[in-house]
Amino acid sequence: MASMSEQNPIRIFASHGWERDDDYARLFEYLESANNFFYKAVSEPDGLEGEGVAPKRTAILEQMKDAEILVVFPGLWERHRDWATFILQAAKAHDLPVLLLEHFGPMDLDPALKAAASEVVSWNSREISDALRRQARHEDTTRMDVIEFDL
């Protein structure tokens, strides 16, 4: 697969419970601040409020067919476990890697949710963008941290 570029962005399905909650918005804020990271959001949480279960499931499957990776938020798992379970099952059926973001704050992750993830990362734009590259495109960022010491 070709490496990520502006012409070939990583296609991300961010999990949602049919709303743009704080985690959903925060993910894309973090990705916007990442240097040289290009993505396309293929998930669309708006538009099906009040619809039944079948149209929502169809919409999720339709959105996910173009995705390269699923990003899951633990808050969705806690508030809408049925939807989160369906989204995880759909990702597995589409053979998508699953990136799980930790809680935005000090809370433990549900072991069942953690087990479904290909990788778990904290809320850090560099960690998130690197994990997306690794999981979606199998790219190694080979970044090195430089730590300076005063002697």
C-alpha positions as CSV (number, residue, x, y, z in Angstrom):
1,M,0.0,0.0,0.0
2,A,1.2,3.5,-0.8
3,S,2.5,5.6,2.0
4,M,0.4,8.4,3.5
5,S,0.4,11.7,1.6
6,E,-1.9,14.6,1.0
7,Q,-3.1,12.8,-2.2
8,N,-3.4,9.5,-0.3
9,P,-4.7,10.3,3.2
10,I,-5.4,7.6,5.8
11,R,-9.2,7.0,5.8
12,I,-10.4,6.9,9.4
13,F,-13.7,5.7,10.8
14,A,-14.1,7.2,14.2
15,S,-16.6,5.5,16.4
16,H,-19.7,7.4,17.3
17,G,-23.1,7.0,18.9
18,W,-24.8,9.2,16.4
19,E,-23.4,12.4,17.9
20,R,-20.3,14.5,17.8
21,D,-19.3,14.1,21.4
22,D,-16.1,15.5,23.0
23,D,-13.9,12.5,22.1
24,Y,-15.0,12.6,18.5
25,A,-14.2,16.3,18.1
26,R,-11.0,16.0,20.2
27,L,-9.6,13.2,17.9
28,F,-9.7,15.4,14.9
29,E,-8.4,18.5,16.8
30,Y,-5.4,16.3,17.7
31,L,-4.9,15.1,14.2
32,E,-5.1,18.6,12.8
33,S,-2.2,19.6,15.1
34,A,0.0,16.6,14.0
35,N,2.8,17.6,11.6
36,N,2.6,16.1,8.1
37,F,-0.3,13.9,8.9
38,F,-3.0,13.6,6.3
39,Y,-6.4,11.9,6.9
40,K,-9.9,11.7,5.7
41,A,-12.8,11.1,8.1
42,V,-15.2,8.6,6.6
43,S,-17.5,8.4,9.6
44,E,-20.5,10.7,9.8
45,P,-22.4,10.8,13.1
46,D,-25.0,13.3,11.9
47,G,-28.2,12.7,10.0
48,L,-30.0,9.7,11.4
49,E,-31.3,10.9,14.7
50,G,-34.6,9.2,15.5
51,E,-34.2,6.6,12.7
52,G,-34.5,2.9,13.6
53,V,-31.7,0.4,14.2
54,A,-31.6,-1.1,10.6
55,P,-30.9,2.3,8.8
56,K,-28.3,3.1,11.4
57,R,-26.5,-0.2,10.9
58,T,-26.6,0.1,7.2
59,A,-25.2,3.7,7.4
60,I,-22.3,2.4,9.7
61,L,-21.5,-0.4,7.2
62,E,-21.6,2.0,4.3
63,Q,-19.3,4.5,6.0
64,M,-16.9,1.8,7.1
65,K,-16.4,0.2,3.7
66,D,-14.0,2.9,2.7
67,A,-12.1,3.0,6.0
68,E,-8.6,1.7,6.6
69,I,-8.8,1.9,10.4
70,L,-11.3,2.1,13.2
71,V,-10.7,4.5,16.1
72,V,-12.7,3.6,19.3
73,F,-13.3,5.8,22.3
74,P,-14.0,4.1,25.7
75,G,-16.8,6.6,26.4
76,L,-18.8,5.3,23.5
77,W,-18.3,1.8,24.9
78,E,-19.7,2.9,28.3
79,R,-22.6,4.9,27.0
80,H,-23.6,2.9,23.9
81,R,-22.3,-0.6,24.3
82,D,-24.6,-2.1,21.8
83,W,-23.4,0.3,19.1
84,A,-19.8,0.0,20.0
85,T,-20.1,-3.8,19.9
86,F,-21.7,-3.6,16.4
87,I,-19.0,-1.2,15.2
88,L,-16.2,-3.5,16.5
89,Q,-17.9,-6.5,14.8
90,A,-18.2,-4.6,11.6
91,A,-14.6,-3.6,11.7
92,K,-13.6,-7.2,12.2
93,A,-15.8,-8.2,9.2
94,H,-14.0,-5.5,7.1
95,D,-10.6,-6.7,8.5
96,L,-9.9,-3.2,9.9
97,P,-7.3,-2.7,12.6
98,V,-8.7,-1.1,15.8
99,L,-7.0,1.8,17.5
100,L,-8.3,2.3,21.1
101,L,-7.8,5.7,22.7
102,E,-7.5,5.7,26.5
103,H,-9.9,7.7,28.6
104,F,-9.2,11.4,28.6
105,G,-8.5,11.3,32.3
106,P,-7.4,8.7,34.9
107,M,-9.7,5.7,34.4
108,D,-9.1,2.1,33.6
109,L,-10.2,0.6,30.3
110,D,-12.7,-2.3,30.1
111,P,-10.6,-5.5,29.6
112,A,-13.1,-6.7,26.9
113,L,-12.6,-3.4,24.9
114,K,-8.9,-3.5,25.4
115,A,-8.8,-7.1,24.0
116,A,-10.6,-6.0,20.9
117,A,-7.9,-3.4,20.1
118,S,-4.9,-3.8,17.8
119,E,-3.2,-1.0,19.7
120,V,-4.0,1.3,22.7
121,V,-2.7,4.8,22.9
122,S,-3.0,7.9,25.1
123,W,-4.3,11.3,24.1
124,N,-1.2,12.6,22.5
125,S,-1.3,13.9,18.8
126,R,2.1,12.3,18.0
127,E,1.2,8.9,19.6
128,I,-2.2,8.9,17.8
129,S,-0.8,9.8,14.4
130,D,2.1,7.3,14.7
131,A,-0.3,4.5,15.7
132,L,-2.6,5.3,12.8
133,R,0.3,5.1,10.4
134,R,1.5,1.8,11.9
135,Q,-1.9,0.2,12.0
136,A,-3.5,1.5,8.8
137,R,-0.5,1.6,6.5
138,H,2.1,-0.5,8.3
139,E,4.5,2.5,8.2
140,D,7.2,2.8,10.8
141,T,7.7,6.5,11.7
142,T,11.2,5.7,13.1
143,R,11.0,8.9,15.2
144,M,13.5,9.3,18.0
145,D,13.1,11.5,21.0
146,V,16.0,13.7,21.9
147,I,16.4,14.3,25.5
148,E,18.9,17.0,26.6
149,F,20.6,16.9,30.0
150,D,22.2,19.8,31.7
151,L,25.4,18.6,33.4
